[in-house]
Amino acid sequence: MSWAKLLGRNVTAEPPSKTELDNLRSIVSRSLRDAVATGLSADARFVMAYDAKKWKKGTGNFLYSR
């Protein structure tokens, strides 16, 4: 179901809190650090860096989560 359809039901959009944004920033920072860790395959590095960038743009949906 799309976000637009959900908004038509009992779902409302709320602005993010500072805590939420701080948590997302920490995820981005951690993922970017992880992406340059030694011993990772090129594919894993790409996925981590790509996901971090998506979170930074606000469209994140991590493929790998902790």
The 8 nearest C-alpha neighbors of each residue, nearest first, counted from 0:
[[1, 4, 2, 5, 3, 6, 7, 8],
 [0, 2, 4, 3, 5, 6, 7, 8],
 [1, 3, 5, 4, 6, 0, 7, 10],
 [2, 4, 6, 1, 5, 7, 0, 8],
 [5, 3, 7, 1, 6, 2, 0, 8],
 [6, 4, 2, 7, 8, 3, 10, 1],
 [7, 5, 10, 3, 8, 4, 11, 2],
 [6, 8, 4, 5, 3, 9, 10, 11],
 [7, 9, 5, 6, 10, 4, 11, 3],
 [10, 8, 11, 6, 7, 5, 4, 12],
 [11, 9, 6, 8, 5, 12, 7, 2],
 [12, 10, 6, 13, 9, 5, 8, 7],
 [11, 13, 14, 10, 6, 15, 2, 5],
 [14, 12, 15, 11, 16, 10, 6, 19],
 [13, 15, 16, 12, 17, 19, 11, 20],
 [16, 14, 19, 13, 17, 20, 18, 12],
 [15, 17, 19, 18, 20, 14, 21, 13],
 [16, 18, 20, 19, 21, 15, 22, 14],
 [19, 17, 21, 16, 20, 22, 15, 23],
 [20, 18, 22, 16, 21, 17, 15, 23],
 [19, 21, 23, 17, 22, 18, 24, 16],
 [20, 22, 18, 24, 23, 19, 17, 25],
 [23, 21, 25, 19, 20, 24, 18, 26],
 [22, 24, 26, 20, 25, 21, 19, 27],
 [25, 23, 21, 27, 26, 22, 20, 28],
 [24, 26, 28, 22, 23, 27, 29, 21],
 [27, 25, 23, 29, 24, 28, 30, 22],
 [26, 28, 51, 24, 30, 25, 29, 31],
 [29, 27, 25, 31, 26, 30, 24, 32],
 [30, 28, 32, 26, 31, 27, 25, 33],
 [31, 29, 33, 27, 32, 28, 51, 47],
 [30, 32, 34, 28, 33, 29, 48, 27],
 [33, 31, 29, 30, 34, 35, 28, 36],
 [34, 32, 30, 36, 31, 35, 29, 47],
 [33, 35, 44, 31, 47, 32, 48, 36],
 [34, 36, 33, 32, 37, 44, 31, 39],
 [37, 35, 33, 34, 39, 38, 32, 44],
 [38, 36, 39, 35, 34, 40, 33, 44],
 [37, 39, 36, 40, 35, 41, 44, 43],
 [40, 38, 37, 43, 44, 41, 36, 34],
 [39, 41, 43, 42, 44, 38, 45, 37],
 [40, 42, 44, 43, 45, 39, 46, 34],
 [41, 43, 45, 40, 44, 46, 39, 47],
 [44, 42, 46, 40, 45, 41, 39, 47],
 [45, 43, 34, 41, 47, 42, 46, 48],
 [44, 46, 42, 48, 43, 47, 49, 41],
 [47, 45, 49, 43, 44, 48, 50, 42],
 [48, 46, 50, 44, 34, 49, 45, 30],
 [47, 49, 51, 45, 50, 46, 34, 31],
 [50, 48, 46, 52, 51, 47, 45, 53],
 [51, 49, 53, 47, 52, 48, 61, 46],
 [52, 50, 27, 48, 54, 53, 49, 30],
 [51, 53, 55, 49, 50, 54, 48, 56],
 [54, 52, 59, 50, 56, 58, 55, 51],
 [55, 53, 59, 57, 51, 56, 52, 58],
 [54, 56, 52, 53, 57, 51, 27, 24],
 [57, 55, 53, 54, 58, 52, 59, 51],
 [58, 56, 54, 55, 59, 53, 52, 23],
 [59, 57, 53, 54, 56, 60, 55, 52],
 [60, 58, 54, 53, 57, 61, 50, 56],
 [59, 61, 62, 58, 50, 54, 53, 63],
 [62, 60, 63, 50, 64, 59, 51, 54],
 [61, 63, 60, 64, 50, 46, 47, 59],
 [64, 62, 61, 65, 47, 46, 50, 60],
 [65, 63, 61, 62, 60, 26, 30, 47],
 [64, 63, 61, 26, 62, 30, 29, 33]]
